[in-house]
Amino acid sequence: MKSIIYLIIPLLALAMFSCRSSNDAASPPVLITNSDSIRIEYIETLRIDTVTVEILLPAESSSQIVRDSTSRLETSLAVSDAWINPDGSLGHSIKNKPESLKSQIPVAVKDTHSKNSAINTKEINVPYPVIVPEKELSASQKFRLNSFWVLLISLLASLSYIFRKPLLRLMCRLKL
């Protein structure tokens, strides 16, 4: 009976001062939602384009008086001939010169393009990170940590004292 009491007292002391974790429950996972927003991109380009433009004819005139029966008058765009016919009538012809009155002019043209991107959403379960700030141990916690080895040695000493006779007999049989 006495030997059982010697065994129970150190076991109760170990049970009372043993260490355990303060974080028993597993932390729940956190739902993280990754989503991309809508992105609208406007691209403006400025390019130089040539445009054909019609030019108005200049108001150009010329006159000439001659004492002959024919007359020829010429400008930068046309040629005119006039004459008197034998019956006394006046003849007149005008011809344009084969030149183009169209011109190519550079013009700045602004083009605008827009690009739209869609929304991409992806949900990922990520375990919640447990961040435990380090803090100073209290006096009772320091005592528990330091008393573990003392209690272990006292338990081994008490067990060897309680079971000294059977241990000695075993050692004699094995001739240790």
SVG drawing of the C-alpha trace seen along z (x, -y; Angstrom):
<svg xmlns="http://www.w3.org/2000/svg" viewBox="-21 -98 49 114">
<polyline fill="none" stroke="black" stroke-width="0.4" points="0.0,0.0 2.8,-2.3 4.5,-1.6 1.3,-2.6 1.2,-5.9 4.9,-6.6 3.9,-5.9 0.7,-8.0 2.2,-11.2 4.9,-11.8 2.3,-10.9 -0.1,-13.5 2.7,-16.0 3.6,-15.4 -0.1,-15.6 -0.5,-19.0 2.6,-20.6 2.8,-19.2 2.9,-21.5 0.2,-21.7 -0.5,-23.8 -2.8,-26.8 -4.0,-26.6 -6.2,-23.5 -8.6,-24.2 -7.4,-24.1 -7.8,-27.5 -10.6,-27.7 -9.6,-28.3 -10.0,-31.8 -11.7,-32.3 -9.6,-34.6 -11.2,-36.0 -8.9,-37.0 -10.6,-39.1 -9.4,-41.2 -11.2,-44.5 -12.4,-45.6 -9.7,-47.3 -10.6,-49.7 -7.7,-50.8 -8.0,-53.6 -5.4,-53.8 -5.2,-57.0 -3.0,-57.1 -2.2,-60.2 -1.3,-59.5 -0.7,-61.8 -2.9,-61.0 -2.9,-62.7 -6.1,-64.1 -6.8,-65.2 -8.2,-68.7 -9.6,-70.6 -8.2,-74.1 -10.5,-76.9 -9.3,-78.5 -7.7,-81.8 -9.6,-84.8 -7.2,-85.5 -7.9,-87.7 -6.1,-89.2 -7.0,-91.4 -5.3,-92.4 -6.2,-94.7 -4.6,-94.0 -5.1,-95.4 -5.0,-92.0 -7.8,-89.6 -6.7,-87.0 -5.8,-87.2 -4.3,-84.7 -4.5,-85.2 -2.9,-82.8 -3.1,-82.4 -1.5,-79.9 -4.6,-77.6 -6.1,-78.2 -5.4,-79.3 -7.9,-81.4 -8.0,-82.2 -10.2,-84.7 -10.6,-85.5 -12.8,-87.2 -14.4,-85.1 -14.6,-86.2 -18.3,-86.8 -17.7,-89.3 -18.6,-87.0 -16.4,-86.6 -15.0,-83.2 -13.6,-82.4 -12.1,-79.2 -10.8,-78.6 -8.9,-75.5 -7.8,-74.5 -4.3,-73.4 -3.9,-69.7 -3.0,-70.4 -4.6,-69.0 -6.0,-71.4 -6.1,-68.8 -3.5,-68.9 -2.4,-66.4 -2.4,-68.0 -1.2,-66.2 -3.9,-66.0 -3.5,-64.8 -6.1,-62.0 -6.7,-60.8 -7.8,-57.2 -9.2,-56.0 -9.5,-52.3 -10.7,-50.8 -9.9,-47.4 -12.1,-46.0 -11.0,-43.1 -13.5,-40.8 -13.6,-40.1 -11.8,-37.0 -12.7,-35.8 -11.1,-32.8 -11.8,-31.7 -9.1,-29.9 -9.3,-28.4 -6.2,-29.3 -5.5,-28.3 -5.7,-31.1 -2.2,-32.1 -1.7,-31.9 0.5,-34.6 1.2,-34.3 3.1,-37.3 5.9,-36.3 5.4,-37.4 7.2,-37.0 6.4,-33.8 4.7,-34.2 6.4,-33.0 4.2,-29.9 5.0,-29.0 8.7,-29.3 8.3,-27.2 6.5,-24.5 9.2,-24.4 12.0,-24.2 10.3,-21.7 9.9,-19.1 13.4,-17.7 13.3,-17.8 10.0,-15.8 11.4,-13.3 14.5,-12.7 12.5,-12.3 10.1,-9.9 13.0,-7.8 14.5,-7.9 11.2,-6.9 10.6,-4.1 14.1,-2.7 13.6,-2.9 10.3,-1.2 11.4,1.6 15.0,1.9 14.6,5.4 13.2,6.9 15.8,4.9 18.6,6.2 17.4,9.8 17.2,9.3 20.7,8.0 22.0,10.9 20.4,13.4 21.8,11.6 25.1,11.2 25.5,7.5"/>
</svg>
